[in-house]
């Protein structure tokens, strides 16, 4: 009985790892819906891969925009503000980029979408873990 219970626990642990889901959030940017996916959940200090899916009001994928992910951490005692930006490149219907949160803590993020000469943005905060 103990062996089968231990086996089931190991099996459940492996299944949880295999089906682990990255960090996801949905935001609005003007008339667009923006789905942001980060490969790690929770996001961590260091490199994180980001996928951004943008759809218009009719649900059609937007694939002709310039997309930039700006991320920053405000100044703290003894430390200047950190400001970075990462250009996203289109792959299929998804814009992909990488961010490198230089330390744990709260990071302000802004997806800037430029299309047809107009720029809209979606803002969100990430609490990067160690």
Backbone atoms as SQL, in Angstrom:
CREATE TABLE atoms (id INTEGER PRIMARY KEY, chain TEXT, resi INTEGER, resn TEXT, atom TEXT, x REAL, y REAL, z REAL);
INSERT INTO atoms VALUES
  (1, 'A', 1, 'UNK', 'N', 0.819, -1.194, 0.000),
  (2, 'A', 1, 'UNK', 'CA', 0.000, 0.000, 0.000),
  (3, 'A', 1, 'UNK', 'C', 0.870, 1.268, 0.000),
  (4, 'A', 2, 'UNK', 'N', 1.920, 1.269, 0.832),
  (5, 'A', 2, 'UNK', 'CA', 2.792, 2.440, 0.900),
  (6, 'A', 2, 'UNK', 'C', 3.535, 2.652, -0.409),
  (7, 'A', 3, 'UNK', 'N', 3.940, 1.548, -1.063),
  (8, 'A', 3, 'UNK', 'CA', 4.653, 1.676, -2.327),
  (9, 'A', 3, 'UNK', 'C', 3.755, 2.274, -3.400),
  (10, 'A', 4, 'UNK', 'N', 2.500, 1.845, -3.452),
  (11, 'A', 4, 'UNK', 'CA', 1.595, 2.378, -4.482),
  (12, 'A', 4, 'UNK', 'C', 1.269, 3.845, -4.202),
  (13, 'A', 5, 'UNK', 'N', 1.161, 4.233, -2.939),
  (14, 'A', 5, 'UNK', 'CA', 0.909, 5.638, -2.605),
  (15, 'A', 5, 'UNK', 'C', 2.119, 6.494, -2.987),
  (16, 'A', 6, 'UNK', 'N', 3.309, 5.994, -2.714),
  (17, 'A', 6, 'UNK', 'CA', 4.521, 6.729, -3.076),
  (18, 'A', 6, 'UNK', 'C', 4.640, 6.847, -4.592),
  (19, 'A', 7, 'UNK', 'N', 4.316, 5.773, -5.305),
  (20, 'A', 7, 'UNK', 'CA', 4.356, 5.802, -6.768),
  (21, 'A', 7, 'UNK', 'C', 3.379, 6.841, -7.310),
  (22, 'A', 8, 'UNK', 'N', 2.181, 6.902, -6.752),
  (23, 'A', 8, 'UNK', 'CA', 1.173, 7.877, -7.196),
  (24, 'A', 8, 'UNK', 'C', 1.653, 9.305, -6.937),
  (25, 'A', 9, 'UNK', 'N', 2.294, 9.544, -5.810),
  (26, 'A', 9, 'UNK', 'CA', 2.808, 10.877, -5.503),
  (27, 'A', 9, 'UNK', 'C', 3.865, 11.292, -6.530),
  (28, 'A', 10, 'UNK', 'N', 4.773, 10.396, -6.865),
  (29, 'A', 10, 'UNK', 'CA', 5.810, 10.686, -7.856),
  (30, 'A', 10, 'UNK', 'C', 5.171, 10.943, -9.214),
  (31, 'A', 11, 'UNK', 'N', 4.195, 10.143, -9.588),
  (32, 'A', 11, 'UNK', 'CA', 3.504, 10.308, -10.863),
  (33, 'A', 11, 'UNK', 'C', 2.801, 11.660, -10.936),
  (34, 'A', 12, 'UNK', 'N', 2.131, 12.064, -9.875),
  (35, 'A', 12, 'UNK', 'CA', 1.463, 13.368, -9.841),
  (36, 'A', 12, 'UNK', 'C', 2.472, 14.509, -9.925),
  (37, 'A', 13, 'UNK', 'N', 3.598, 14.371, -9.261),
  (38, 'A', 13, 'UNK', 'CA', 4.640, 15.396, -9.322),
  (39, 'A', 13, 'UNK', 'C', 5.172, 15.546, -10.743),
  (40, 'A', 14, 'UNK', 'N', 5.439, 14.442, -11.399),
  (41, 'A', 14, 'UNK', 'CA', 5.931, 14.485, -12.781),
  (42, 'A', 14, 'UNK', 'C', 4.880, 15.092, -13.697),
  (43, 'A', 15, 'UNK', 'N', 3.629, 14.717, -13.531),
  (44, 'A', 15, 'UNK', 'CA', 2.554, 15.273, -14.366),
  (45, 'A', 15, 'UNK', 'C', 2.449, 16.777, -14.164),
  (46, 'A', 16, 'UNK', 'N', 2.612, 17.245, -12.943),
  (47, 'A', 16, 'UNK', 'CA', 2.565, 18.683, -12.669),
  (48, 'A', 16, 'UNK', 'C', 3.689, 19.428, -13.359),
  (49, 'A', 17, 'UNK', 'N', 4.860, 18.839, -13.397),
  (50, 'A', 17, 'UNK', 'CA', 5.999, 19.471, -14.059),
  (51, 'A', 17, 'UNK', 'C', 5.790, 19.502, -15.571),
  (52, 'A', 18, 'UNK', 'N', 5.317, 18.398, -16.132),
  (53, 'A', 18, 'UNK', 'CA', 5.109, 18.314, -17.578),
  (54, 'A', 18, 'UNK', 'C', 4.065, 19.319, -18.043),
  (55, 'A', 19, 'UNK', 'N', 3.006, 19.482, -17.268),
  (56, 'A', 19, 'UNK', 'CA', 1.919, 20.360, -17.675),
  (57, 'A', 19, 'UNK', 'C', 1.996, 21.741, -17.036),
  (58, 'A', 20, 'UNK', 'N', 3.137, 22.093, -16.459),
  (59, 'A', 20, 'UNK', 'CA', 3.297, 23.412, -15.846),
  (60, 'A', 20, 'UNK', 'C', 3.092, 24.486, -16.907),
  (61, 'A', 21, 'UNK', 'N', 2.389, 25.516, -16.521),
  (62, 'A', 21, 'UNK', 'CA', 2.032, 26.576, -17.451),
  (63, 'A', 21, 'UNK', 'C', 2.829, 27.821, -17.102),
  (64, 'A', 22, 'UNK', 'N', 3.253, 28.540, -18.118),
  (65, 'A', 22, 'UNK', 'CA', 3.953, 29.791, -17.897),
  (66, 'A', 22, 'UNK', 'C', 3.008, 30.854, -17.361),
  (67, 'A', 23, 'UNK', 'N', 3.553, 32.009, -17.090),
  (68, 'A', 23, 'UNK', 'CA', 2.797, 33.156, -16.582),
  (69, 'A', 23, 'UNK', 'C', 2.039, 33.787, -17.746),
  (70, 'A', 24, 'UNK', 'N', 0.746, 34.048, -17.571),
  (71, 'A', 24, 'UNK', 'CA', -0.071, 34.652, -18.625),
  (72, 'A', 24, 'UNK', 'C', -0.924, 35.772, -18.061),
  (73, 'A', 25, 'UNK', 'N', -1.124, 36.804, -18.879),
  (74, 'A', 25, 'UNK', 'CA', -2.095, 37.828, -18.529),
  (75, 'A', 25, 'UNK', 'C', -2.650, 38.461, -19.794),
  (76, 'A', 26, 'UNK', 'N', -3.881, 38.938, -19.687),
  (77, 'A', 26, 'UNK', 'CA', -4.568, 39.610, -20.791),
  (78, 'A', 26, 'UNK', 'C', -4.722, 41.081, -20.452),
  (79, 'A', 27, 'UNK', 'N', -4.464, 41.927, -21.440),
  (80, 'A', 27, 'UNK', 'CA', -4.598, 43.377, -21.266),
  (81, 'A', 27, 'UNK', 'C', -5.254, 43.961, -22.504),
  (82, 'A', 28, 'UNK', 'N', -5.748, 45.182, -22.370),
  (83, 'A', 28, 'UNK', 'CA', -6.274, 45.943, -23.502),
  (84, 'A', 28, 'UNK', 'C', -5.282, 47.051, -23.824),
  (85, 'A', 29, 'UNK', 'N', -5.138, 47.317, -25.123),
  (86, 'A', 29, 'UNK', 'CA', -4.319, 48.433, -25.601),
  (87, 'A', 29, 'UNK', 'C', -5.126, 49.081, -26.714),
  (88, 'A', 30, 'UNK', 'N', -5.812, 50.167, -26.393),
  (89, 'A', 30, 'UNK', 'CA', -6.717, 50.764, -27.369),
  (90, 'A', 30, 'UNK', 'C', -7.799, 49.761, -27.715),
  (91, 'A', 31, 'UNK', 'N', -7.993, 49.490, -29.009),
  (92, 'A', 31, 'UNK', 'CA', -8.986, 48.506, -29.453),
  (93, 'A', 31, 'UNK', 'C', -8.431, 47.090, -29.519),
  (94, 'A', 32, 'UNK', 'N', -7.177, 46.906, -29.164),
  (95, 'A', 32, 'UNK', 'CA', -6.547, 45.594, -29.271),
  (96, 'A', 32, 'UNK', 'C', -6.631, 44.823, -27.956),
  (97, 'A', 33, 'UNK', 'N', -6.713, 43.498, -28.088),
  (98, 'A', 33, 'UNK', 'CA', -6.553, 42.598, -26.950),
  (99, 'A', 33, 'UNK', 'C', -5.131, 42.070, -27.012),
  (100, 'A', 34, 'UNK', 'N', -4.465, 42.071, -25.882),
  (101, 'A', 34, 'UNK', 'CA', -3.057, 41.681, -25.830),
  (102, 'A', 34, 'UNK', 'C', -2.908, 40.539, -24.827),
  (103, 'A', 35, 'UNK', 'N', -2.403, 39.401, -25.307),
  (104, 'A', 35, 'UNK', 'CA', -2.117, 38.255, -24.451),
  (105, 'A', 35, 'UNK', 'C', -0.608, 38.188, -24.291),
  (106, 'A', 36, 'UNK', 'N', -0.143, 38.273, -23.040),
  (107, 'A', 36, 'UNK', 'CA', 1.283, 38.232, -22.737),
  (108, 'A', 36, 'UNK', 'C', 1.569, 36.906, -22.042),
  (109, 'A', 37, 'UNK', 'N', 2.522, 36.152, -22.573),
  (110, 'A', 37, 'UNK', 'CA', 2.931, 34.885, -21.965),
  (111, 'A', 37, 'UNK', 'C', 4.421, 34.951, -21.669),
  (112, 'A', 38, 'UNK', 'N', 4.771, 34.599, -20.438),
  (113, 'A', 38, 'UNK', 'CA', 6.175, 34.538, -20.024),
  (114, 'A', 38, 'UNK', 'C', 6.474, 33.087, -19.694),
  (115, 'A', 39, 'UNK', 'N', 7.607, 32.579, -20.149),
  (116, 'A', 39, 'UNK', 'CA', 7.888, 31.151, -20.036),
  (117, 'A', 39, 'UNK', 'C', 8.020, 30.656, -18.601),
  (118, 'A', 40, 'UNK', 'N', 8.337, 31.519, -17.676),
  (119, 'A', 40, 'UNK', 'CA', 8.500, 31.088, -16.281),
  (120, 'A', 40, 'UNK', 'C', 7.345, 31.608, -15.429),
  (121, 'A', 41, 'UNK', 'N', 6.879, 30.778, -14.506),
  (122, 'A', 41, 'UNK', 'CA', 5.797, 31.176, -13.607),
  (123, 'A', 41, 'UNK', 'C', 6.174, 30.769, -12.191),
  (124, 'A', 42, 'UNK', 'N', 6.522, 31.723, -11.359),
  (125, 'A', 42, 'UNK', 'CA', 6.518, 33.158, -11.596),
  (126, 'A', 42, 'UNK', 'C', 7.738, 33.575, -12.423),
  (127, 'A', 43, 'UNK', 'N', 7.653, 34.752, -13.069),
  (128, 'A', 43, 'UNK', 'CA', 8.825, 35.286, -13.762),
  (129, 'A', 43, 'UNK', 'C', 9.978, 35.451, -12.767),
  (130, 'A', 44, 'UNK', 'N', 11.201, 35.336, -13.256),
  (131, 'A', 44, 'UNK', 'CA', 12.362, 35.352, -12.366),
  (132, 'A', 44, 'UNK', 'C', 13.337, 36.458, -12.743),
  (133, 'A', 45, 'UNK', 'N', 14.183, 36.814, -11.776),
  (134, 'A', 45, 'UNK', 'CA', 15.301, 37.707, -12.079),
  (135, 'A', 45, 'UNK', 'C', 16.197, 36.957, -13.049),
  (136, 'A', 46, 'UNK', 'N', 16.602, 37.633, -14.112),
  (137, 'A', 46, 'UNK', 'CA', 17.368, 36.982, -15.168),
  (138, 'A', 46, 'UNK', 'C', 16.552, 36.942, -16.449),
  (139, 'A', 47, 'UNK', 'N', 16.933, 36.050, -17.341),
  (140, 'A', 47, 'UNK', 'CA', 16.301, 35.991, -18.665),
  (141, 'A', 47, 'UNK', 'C', 14.953, 35.275, -18.623),
  (142, 'A', 48, 'UNK', 'N', 13.966, 35.876, -19.307),
  (143, 'A', 48, 'UNK', 'CA', 12.632, 35.317, -19.466),
  (144, 'A', 48, 'UNK', 'C', 12.226, 35.501, -20.926),
  (145, 'A', 49, 'UNK', 'N', 11.660, 34.466, -21.530),
  (146, 'A', 49, 'UNK', 'CA', 11.139, 34.570, -22.894),
  (147, 'A', 49, 'UNK', 'C', 9.697, 35.047, -22.826),
  (148, 'A', 50, 'UNK', 'N', 9.348, 35.977, -23.721),
  (149, 'A', 50, 'UNK', 'CA', 8.014, 36.575, -23.720),
  (150, 'A', 50, 'UNK', 'C', 7.387, 36.396, -25.098),
  (151, 'A', 51, 'UNK', 'N', 6.115, 35.989, -25.107),
  (152, 'A', 51, 'UNK', 'CA', 5.323, 35.916, -26.330),
  (153, 'A', 51, 'UNK', 'C', 4.142, 36.858, -26.179),
  (154, 'A', 52, 'UNK', 'N', 3.893, 37.652, -27.213),
  (155, 'A', 52, 'UNK', 'CA', 2.813, 38.637, -27.186),
  (156, 'A', 52, 'UNK', 'C', 1.910, 38.373, -28.382),
  (157, 'A', 53, 'UNK', 'N', 0.645, 38.087, -28.107),
  (158, 'A', 53, 'UNK', 'CA', -0.340, 37.877, -29.163),
  (159, 'A', 53, 'UNK', 'C', -1.297, 39.057, -29.139),
  (160, 'A', 54, 'UNK', 'N', -1.469, 39.691, -30.292),
  (161, 'A', 54, 'UNK', 'CA', -2.323, 40.877, -30.397),
  (162, 'A', 54, 'UNK', 'C', -3.461, 40.564, -31.356),
  (163, 'A', 55, 'UNK', 'N', -4.691, 40.840, -30.925),
  (164, 'A', 55, 'UNK', 'CA', -5.852, 40.667, -31.798),
  (165, 'A', 55, 'UNK', 'C', -6.646, 41.961, -31.838),
  (166, 'A', 56, 'UNK', 'N', -7.299, 42.194, -32.986),
  (167, 'A', 56, 'UNK', 'CA', -8.119, 43.402, -33.122),
  (168, 'A', 56, 'UNK', 'C', -9.510, 43.148, -32.552),
  (169, 'A', 57, 'UNK', 'N', -10.394, 44.129, -32.675),
  (170, 'A', 57, 'UNK', 'CA', -11.735, 44.043, -32.090),
  (171, 'A', 57, 'UNK', 'C', -12.539, 42.870, -32.650),
  (172, 'A', 58, 'UNK', 'N', -12.239, 42.442, -33.881),
  (173, 'A', 58, 'UNK', 'CA', -12.964, 41.316, -34.483),
  (174, 'A', 58, 'UNK', 'C', -12.324, 39.971, -34.142),
  (175, 'A', 59, 'UNK', 'N', -11.223, 39.978, -33.392),
  (176, 'A', 59, 'UNK', 'CA', -10.548, 38.743, -33.006),
  (177, 'A', 59, 'UNK', 'C', -9.477, 38.296, -33.984),
  (178, 'A', 60, 'UNK', 'N', -9.208, 39.102, -35.012),
  (179, 'A', 60, 'UNK', 'CA', -8.197, 38.762, -36.017),
  (180, 'A', 60, 'UNK', 'C', -6.803, 39.127, -35.499),
  (181, 'A', 61, 'UNK', 'N', -5.842, 38.230, -35.743),
  (182, 'A', 61, 'UNK', 'CA', -4.461, 38.470, -35.311),
  (183, 'A', 61, 'UNK', 'C', -3.880, 39.689, -36.014),
  (184, 'A', 62, 'UNK', 'N', -3.200, 40.523, -35.250),
  (185, 'A', 62, 'UNK', 'CA', -2.508, 41.696, -35.788),
  (186, 'A', 62, 'UNK', 'C', -1.061, 41.283, -36.041),
  (187, 'A', 63, 'UNK', 'N', -0.651, 41.329, -37.316),
  (188, 'A', 63, 'UNK', 'CA', 0.696, 40.872, -37.672),
  (189, 'A', 63, 'UNK', 'C', 1.512, 41.933, -38.411),
  (190, 'A', 64, 'UNK', 'N', 1.000, 43.155, -38.439),
  (191, 'A', 64, 'UNK', 'CA', 1.705, 44.214, -39.173),
  (192, 'A', 64, 'UNK', 'C', 2.040, 45.406, -38.281),
  (193, 'A', 65, 'UNK', 'N', 2.337, 45.126, -37.026),
  (194, 'A', 65, 'UNK', 'CA', 2.645, 46.196, -36.069),
  (195, 'A', 65, 'UNK', 'C', 4.111, 46.127, -35.659),
  (196, 'A', 66, 'UNK', 'N', 4.614, 47.239, -35.161),
  (197, 'A', 66, 'UNK', 'CA', 5.927, 47.267, -34.503),
  (198, 'A', 66, 'UNK', 'C', 5.629, 47.140, -33.014),
  (199, 'A', 67, 'UNK', 'N', 6.227, 46.163, -32.374),
  (200, 'A', 67, 'UNK', 'CA', 5.946, 45.885, -30.965),
  (201, 'A', 67, 'UNK', 'C', 7.242, 45.984, -30.166),
  (202, 'A', 68, 'UNK', 'N', 7.191, 46.773, -29.107),
  (203, 'A', 68, 'UNK', 'CA', 8.336, 46.958, -28.210),
  (204, 'A', 68, 'UNK', 'C', 7.862, 46.709, -26.786),
  (205, 'A', 69, 'UNK', 'N', 8.642, 45.968, -26.025),
  (206, 'A', 69, 'UNK', 'CA', 8.354, 45.755, -24.612),
  (207, 'A', 69, 'UNK', 'C', 9.359, 46.575, -23.810),
  (208, 'A', 70, 'UNK', 'N', 8.872, 47.639, -23.166),
  (209, 'A', 70, 'UNK', 'CA', 9.713, 48.472, -22.297),
  (210, 'A', 70, 'UNK', 'C', 9.516, 47.985, -20.864),
  (211, 'A', 71, 'UNK', 'N', 10.610, 47.866, -20.115),
  (212, 'A', 71, 'UNK', 'CA', 10.483, 47.438, -18.722),
  (213, 'A', 71, 'UNK', 'C', 11.458, 48.228, -17.865),
  (214, 'A', 72, 'UNK', 'N', 11.006, 48.541, -16.648),
  (215, 'A', 72, 'UNK', 'CA', 11.803, 49.405, -15.781),
  (216, 'A', 72, 'UNK', 'C', 11.543, 49.102, -14.315),
  (217, 'A', 73, 'UNK', 'N', 12.516, 49.490, -13.501),
  (218, 'A', 73, 'UNK', 'CA', 12.372, 49.434, -12.048),
  (219, 'A', 73, 'UNK', 'C', 12.733, 50.822, -11.534),
  (220, 'A', 74, 'UNK', 'N', 11.870, 51.410, -10.691),
  (221, 'A', 74, 'UNK', 'CA', 12.159, 52.755, -10.188),
  (222, 'A', 74, 'UNK', 'C', 13.416, 52.778, -9.315),
  (223, 'A', 75, 'UNK', 'N', 13.978, 53.965, -9.167),
  (224, 'A', 75, 'UNK', 'CA', 15.156, 54.142, -8.313),
  (225, 'A', 75, 'UNK', 'C', 14.811, 53.790, -6.873),
  (226, 'A', 76, 'UNK', 'N', 15.789, 53.220, -6.187),
  (227, 'A', 76, 'UNK', 'CA', 15.643, 52.903, -4.764),
  (228, 'A', 76, 'UNK', 'C', 16.861, 53.468, -4.046),
  (229, 'A', 77, 'UNK', 'N', 16.832, 53.452, -2.736),
  (230, 'A', 77, 'UNK', 'CA', 17.948, 53.987, -1.954),
  (231, 'A', 77, 'UNK', 'C', 19.264, 53.362, -2.407),
  (232, 'A', 78, 'UNK', 'N', 20.181, 54.207, -2.846),
  (233, 'A', 78, 'UNK', 'CA', 21.496, 53.739, -3.254),
  (234, 'A', 78, 'UNK', 'C', 21.542, 53.054, -4.610),
  (235, 'A', 79, 'UNK', 'N', 20.436, 53.134, -5.367),
  (236, 'A', 79, 'UNK', 'CA', 20.405, 52.454, -6.658),
  (237, 'A', 79, 'UNK', 'C', 19.639, 53.301, -7.673),
  (238, 'A', 80, 'UNK', 'N', 20.226, 53.545, -8.844),
  (239, 'A', 80, 'UNK', 'CA', 19.507, 54.327, -9.856),
  (240, 'A', 80, 'UNK', 'C', 18.381, 53.511, -10.494),
  (241, 'A', 81, 'UNK', 'N', 17.498, 54.200, -11.178),
  (242, 'A', 81, 'UNK', 'CA', 16.419, 53.528, -11.906),
  (243, 'A', 81, 'UNK', 'C', 17.011, 52.660, -13.012),
  (244, 'A', 82, 'UNK', 'N', 16.319, 51.586, -13.338),
  (245, 'A', 82, 'UNK', 'CA', 16.729, 50.702, -14.434),
  (246, 'A', 82, 'UNK', 'C', 15.672, 50.795, -15.524),
  (247, 'A', 83, 'UNK', 'N', 16.079, 51.112, -16.744),
  (248, 'A', 83, 'UNK', 'CA', 15.157, 51.241, -17.874),
  (249, 'A', 83, 'UNK', 'C', 15.704, 50.462, -19.063),
  (250, 'A', 84, 'UNK', 'N', 14.872, 49.583, -19.607),
  (251, 'A', 84, 'UNK', 'CA', 15.284, 48.762, -20.741),
  (252, 'A', 84, 'UNK', 'C', 14.145, 48.686, -21.746),
  (253, 'A', 85, 'UNK', 'N', 14.479, 48.269, -22.971),
  (254, 'A', 85, 'UNK', 'CA', 13.436, 47.964, -23.941),
  (255, 'A', 85, 'UNK', 'C', 13.906, 46.813, -24.810),
  (256, 'A', 86, 'UNK', 'N', 12.934, 46.033, -25.275),
  (257, 'A', 86, 'UNK', 'CA', 13.222, 44.871, -26.111),
  (258, 'A', 86, 'UNK', 'C', 12.273, 44.884, -27.301),
  (259, 'A', 87, 'UNK', 'N', 12.841, 44.916, -28.506),
  (260, 'A', 87, 'UNK', 'CA', 12.021, 44.840, -29.712),
  (261, 'A', 87, 'UNK', 'C', 11.527, 43.408, -29.880),
  (262, 'A', 88, 'UNK', 'N', 10.254, 43.271, -30.231),
  (263, 'A', 88, 'UNK', 'CA', 9.678, 41.948, -30.463),
  (264, 'A', 88, 'UNK', 'C', 9.654, 41.660, -31.961),
  (265, 'A', 89, 'UNK', 'N', 9.922, 40.415, -32.322),
  (266, 'A', 89, 'UNK', 'CA', 9.883, 40.011, -33.726),
  (267, 'A', 89, 'UNK', 'C', 8.718, 39.054, -33.946),
  (268, 'A', 90, 'UNK', 'N', 8.103, 39.164, -35.110),
  (269, 'A', 90, 'UNK', 'CA', 6.936, 38.351, -35.435),
  (270, 'A', 90, 'UNK', 'C', 7.363, 36.946, -35.838),
  (271, 'A', 91, 'UNK', 'N', 6.674, 35.957, -35.265),
  (272, 'A', 91, 'UNK', 'CA', 6.872, 34.550, -35.612),
  (273, 'A', 91, 'UNK', 'C', 5.487, 33.933, -35.732),
  (274, 'A', 92, 'UNK', 'N', 5.012, 33.751, -36.957),
  (275, 'A', 92, 'UNK', 'CA', 3.631, 33.299, -37.157),
  (276, 'A', 92, 'UNK', 'C', 2.692, 34.433, -36.811),
  (277, 'A', 93, 'UNK', 'N', 1.834, 34.225, -35.819),
  (278, 'A', 93, 'UNK', 'CA', 0.917, 35.267, -35.343),
  (279, 'A', 93, 'UNK', 'C', 1.329, 35.816, -33.984),
  (280, 'A', 94, 'UNK', 'N', 2.544, 35.490, -33.548),
  (281, 'A', 94, 'UNK', 'CA', 2.998, 35.842, -32.200),
  (282, 'A', 94, 'UNK', 'C', 4.275, 36.682, -32.282),
  (283, 'A', 95, 'UNK', 'N', 4.329, 37.728, -31.479),
  (284, 'A', 95, 'UNK', 'CA', 5.539, 38.542, -31.357),
  (285, 'A', 95, 'UNK', 'C', 6.369, 37.967, -30.212),
  (286, 'A', 96, 'UNK', 'N', 7.667, 37.765, -30.450),
  (287, 'A', 96, 'UNK', 'CA', 8.528, 37.148, -29.438),
  (288, 'A', 96, 'UNK', 'C', 9.692, 38.065, -29.097),
  (289, 'A', 97, 'UNK', 'N', 10.055, 38.042, -27.818),
  (290, 'A', 97, 'UNK', 'CA', 11.213, 38.791, -27.351),
  (291, 'A', 97, 'UNK', 'C', 11.709, 38.162, -26.057),
  (292, 'A', 98, 'UNK', 'N', 12.767, 38.711, -25.520),
  (293, 'A', 98, 'UNK', 'CA', 13.297, 38.271, -24.223),
  (294, 'A', 98, 'UNK', 'C', 13.501, 39.502, -23.352),
  (295, 'A', 99, 'UNK', 'N', 13.268, 39.322, -22.064),
  (296, 'A', 99, 'UNK', 'CA', 13.571, 40.369, -21.099),
  (297, 'A', 99, 'UNK', 'C', 14.599, 39.807, -20.129),
  (298, 'A', 100, 'UNK', 'N', 15.372, 40.692, -19.534),
  (299, 'A', 100, 'UNK', 'CA', 16.384, 40.285, -18.560),
  (300, 'A', 100, 'UNK', 'C', 16.212, 41.173, -17.330),
  (301, 'A', 101, 'UNK', 'N', 15.341, 40.732, -16.409),
  (302, 'A', 101, 'UNK', 'CA', 15.129, 41.482, -15.171),
  (303, 'A', 101, 'UNK', 'C', 16.408, 41.350, -14.344),
  (304, 'A', 102, 'UNK', 'N', 17.103, 42.446, -14.118),
  (305, 'A', 102, 'UNK', 'CA', 18.433, 42.399, -13.506),
  (306, 'A', 102, 'UNK', 'C', 18.424, 42.087, -12.012),
  (307, 'A', 103, 'UNK', 'N', 17.254, 42.147, -11.387),
  (308, 'A', 103, 'UNK', 'CA', 17.169, 41.818, -9.961),
  (309, 'A', 103, 'UNK', 'C', 15.737, 41.435, -9.612),
  (310, 'A', 104, 'UNK', 'N', 15.550, 40.739, -8.501),
  (311, 'A', 104, 'UNK', 'CA', 14.198, 40.412, -8.066),
  (312, 'A', 104, 'UNK', 'C', 13.453, 41.678, -7.648),
  (313, 'A', 105, 'UNK', 'N', 12.135, 41.611, -7.690),
  (314, 'A', 105, 'UNK', 'CA', 11.311, 42.728, -7.251),
  (315, 'A', 105, 'UNK', 'C', 10.326, 43.156, -8.314),
  (316, 'A', 106, 'UNK', 'N', 9.609, 44.258, -8.045),
  (317, 'A', 106, 'UNK', 'CA', 8.572, 44.715, -8.977),
  (318, 'A', 106, 'UNK', 'C', 9.157, 45.438, -10.190),
  (319, 'A', 107, 'UNK', 'N', 8.723, 45.033, -11.370),
  (320, 'A', 107, 'UNK', 'CA', 9.142, 45.632, -12.633),
  (321, 'A', 107, 'UNK', 'C', 7.918, 46.158, -13.359),
  (322, 'A', 108, 'UNK', 'N', 7.987, 47.420, -13.792),
  (323, 'A', 108, 'UNK', 'CA', 6.928, 48.015, -14.606),
  (324, 'A', 108, 'UNK', 'C', 7.186, 47.623, -16.054),
  (325, 'A', 109, 'UNK', 'N', 6.152, 47.142, -16.730),
  (326, 'A', 109, 'UNK', 'CA', 6.267, 46.699, -18.117),
  (327, 'A', 109, 'UNK', 'C', 5.238, 47.426, -18.960),
  (328, 'A', 110, 'UNK', 'N', 5.603, 47.702, -20.205),
  (329, 'A', 110, 'UNK', 'CA', 4.679, 48.353, -21.126),
  (330, 'A', 110, 'UNK', 'C', 4.895, 47.784, -22.524),
  (331, 'A', 111, 'UNK', 'N', 3.845, 47.153, -23.066),
  (332, 'A', 111, 'UNK', 'CA', 3.877, 46.690, -24.449),
  (333, 'A', 111, 'UNK', 'C', 3.408, 47.855, -25.307),
  (334, 'A', 112, 'UNK', 'N', 4.294, 48.348, -26.177),
  (335, 'A', 112, 'UNK', 'CA', 3.960, 49.466, -27.068),
  (336, 'A', 112, 'UNK', 'C', 3.714, 48.905, -28.463),
  (337, 'A', 113, 'UNK', 'N', 2.525, 49.182, -28.989),
  (338, 'A', 113, 'UNK', 'CA', 2.110, 48.668, -30.292),
  (339, 'A', 113, 'UNK', 'C', 1.941, 49.851, -31.232),
  (340, 'A', 114, 'UNK', 'N', 2.737, 49.878, -32.300),
  (341, 'A', 114, 'UNK', 'CA', 2.632, 50.949, -33.294),
  (342, 'A', 114, 'UNK', 'C', 2.132, 50.337, -34.601),
  (343, 'A', 115, 'UNK', 'N', 1.026, 50.889, -35.072),
  (344, 'A', 115, 'UNK', 'CA', 0.408, 50.386, -36.305),
  (345, 'A', 115, 'UNK', 'C', -0.309, 51.542, -36.990),
  (346, 'A', 116, 'UNK', 'N', -0.043, 51.722, -38.264),
  (347, 'A', 116, 'UNK', 'CA', -0.701, 52.794, -39.008),
  (348, 'A', 116, 'UNK', 'C', -0.397, 54.171, -38.454),
  (349, 'A', 117, 'UNK', 'N', 0.812, 54.364, -37.920),
  (350, 'A', 117, 'UNK', 'CA', 1.217, 55.659, -37.384),
  (351, 'A', 117, 'UNK', 'C', 0.675, 55.975, -36.004),
  (352, 'A', 118, 'UNK', 'N', -0.079, 55.058, -35.407),
  (353, 'A', 118, 'UNK', 'CA', -0.666, 55.281, -34.083),
  (354, 'A', 118, 'UNK', 'C', -0.073, 54.277, -33.089),
  (355, 'A', 119, 'UNK', 'N', 0.286, 54.772, -31.902),
  (356, 'A', 119, 'UNK', 'CA', 0.847, 53.906, -30.863),
  (357, 'A', 119, 'UNK', 'C', -0.112, 53.811, -29.683),
  (358, 'A', 120, 'UNK', 'N', -0.365, 52.574, -29.258),
  (359, 'A', 120, 'UNK', 'CA', -1.155, 52.311, -28.049),
  (360, 'A', 120, 'UNK', 'C', -0.310, 51.404, -27.165),
  (361, 'A', 121, 'UNK', 'N', -0.657, 51.332, -25.886),
  (362, 'A', 121, 'UNK', 'CA', 0.154, 50.504, -24.999),
  (363, 'A', 121, 'UNK', 'C', -0.687, 49.800, -23.954),
  (364, 'A', 122, 'UNK', 'N', -0.131, 48.700, -23.463),
  (365, 'A', 122, 'UNK', 'CA', -0.709, 47.927, -22.366),
  (366, 'A', 122, 'UNK', 'C', 0.338, 47.874, -21.265),
  (367, 'A', 123, 'UNK', 'N', -0.054, 48.260, -20.059),
  (368, 'A', 123, 'UNK', 'CA', 0.886, 48.294, -18.934),
  (369, 'A', 123, 'UNK', 'C', 0.553, 47.190, -17.939),
  (370, 'A', 124, 'UNK', 'N', 1.612, 46.640, -17.335),
  (371, 'A', 124, 'UNK', 'CA', 1.436, 45.624, -16.305),
  (372, 'A', 124, 'UNK', 'C', 2.691, 45.579, -15.446),
  (373, 'A', 125, 'UNK', 'N', 2.562, 45.009, -14.257),
  (374, 'A', 125, 'UNK', 'CA', 3.685, 44.891, -13.330),
  (375, 'A', 125, 'UNK', 'C', 4.020, 43.422, -13.126),
  (376, 'A', 126, 'UNK', 'N', 5.294, 43.123, -13.110),
  (377, 'A', 126, 'UNK', 'CA', 5.797, 41.772, -12.851),
  (378, 'A', 126, 'UNK', 'C', 6.612, 41.823, -11.569),
  (379, 'A', 127, 'UNK', 'N', 6.383, 40.864, -10.684),
  (380, 'A', 127, 'UNK', 'CA', 7.197, 40.742, -9.483),
  (381, 'A', 127, 'UNK', 'C', 8.173, 39.588, -9.717),
  (382, 'A', 128, 'UNK', 'N', 9.366, 39.923, -10.193),
  (383, 'A', 128, 'UNK', 'CA', 10.368, 38.901, -10.507),
  (384, 'A', 128, 'UNK', 'C', 10.882, 38.270, -9.218),
  (385, 'A', 129, 'UNK', 'N', 10.944, 36.961, -9.214),
  (386, 'A', 129, 'UNK', 'CA', 11.420, 36.209, -8.050),
  (387, 'A', 129, 'UNK', 'C', 12.886, 35.839, -8.225),
  (388, 'A', 130, 'UNK', 'N', 13.511, 35.468, -7.132),
  (389, 'A', 130, 'UNK', 'CA', 14.925, 35.075, -7.129),
  (390, 'A', 130, 'UNK', 'C', 15.135, 33.824, -7.925);
